[in-house]
Amino acid sequence: MKKRRSVSPFSMSFLDIMFCGFGAVVLLVLILDSSTVQARKETHADLRAELLRIEKLVSGQRKSLSVTKTDLASARAELALKTEETQDVTASLKVTRSALSRLDLETLARVEEIEELGEDLKDQEEKNSRLQAEVEEQRAEGTRTRRFKGEGDRQYLTGLKVGGKRILILLDASASMLDETLVNIIRLRNMGDSRKRRAGKWQRALTTVEWLVANLPRTSLYQIHSFNDRTLSANPSASAQWLKADDAETLEAVIKRLRAVVPDAGTSLYRAFAMAAELRPRPDNILLITDGLPTQGKTKPFSNKVSADKRLAHFKAAVKQLPKGVPVNTILLPMEGDAYAAAAFWQLAIATKGSFITPSRDWP
């Protein structure tokens, strides 16, 4: 049997077919319209131009992007700086708020303090107003140290010199100070101490002393002594101590002690004036409340009877004991039967440059 010949893909027939195909293609190309090729070329040219434009645009955008990235980096750096500053400002704001809170509290405290100060100022103004009113009242009333209002508002004694730095008040506390008449003096002298203290004439004498101390200058010093056949200080602490006129408490104690005195015994003006001469420093004004000439001198007489001439002699001896240059201002509450008293005390006022008055029965 004959061996079959093998078939090869690259035989002549295959090649013929391939060449025919290629020829057809060449023919197709040859018969294509040249305008199509031209249009294609133009399209390609347009596409290239568009591509170049796009490439340029992309290049520009890349450059812009680069600038933007640079700006972004700067913005980020600035943002970081601003963030830092913001944090600092926030911290500072917290500190400021804390300080403001403290200031608010301090302000509230200050406001309360100011309100309290306002109240204190208001109280002080009211107090000043009261003090001013008191000052005006004091100016209107003079230099009184103690309030005193007599019956019928009779608070004056014309011509009486109450001034001075050291004022000595001498109050006659003898039995004759019980009444104006001898009969009533003898009757009251035999009664009890309580009744003697209530005697009308003695009460007038005490009220006169109160009027005098109420009109003492506030800057002055004073002493009050009662006298009969001896002298007695009304100062509850020390008999020879000068007291301040503006010390109201001590003044009230002195008046209270004086009201406890009982009028009794005779009258020794000698002892009263001798005591005044012994005071150190000595007084520069003497206010004397009495009802007549003394009934005895330095010592007690043997007889209970004393003549008018003898009483005048006791008076003259007493005047010699007075400290030199001290005015004596006498308030005389006269009694019957003492004819020389008014003239004698009037002459004493002239000699010492003092004053002499006899107030009415209804004073003060």
Secondary structure as UniProt FT lines:
FT   TURN            9..10
FT   HELIX           12..31
FT   HELIX           34..141
FT   HELIX           151..153
FT   TURN            158..159
FT   STRAND          166..172
FT   HELIX           175..178
FT   HELIX           182..189
FT   HELIX           193..197
FT   HELIX           200..214
FT   TURN            218..219
FT   STRAND          221..227
FT   STRAND          231..233
FT   TURN            239..240
FT   STRAND          243..244
FT   TURN            245..246
FT   HELIX           248..259
FT   HELIX           269..278
FT   STRAND          285..290
FT   HELIX           308..319
FT   TURN            320..321
FT   TURN            324..325
FT   STRAND          328..332
FT   TURN            336..337
FT   TURN            339..340
FT   HELIX           341..352
FT   STRAND          355..357
FT   TURN            361..362
//
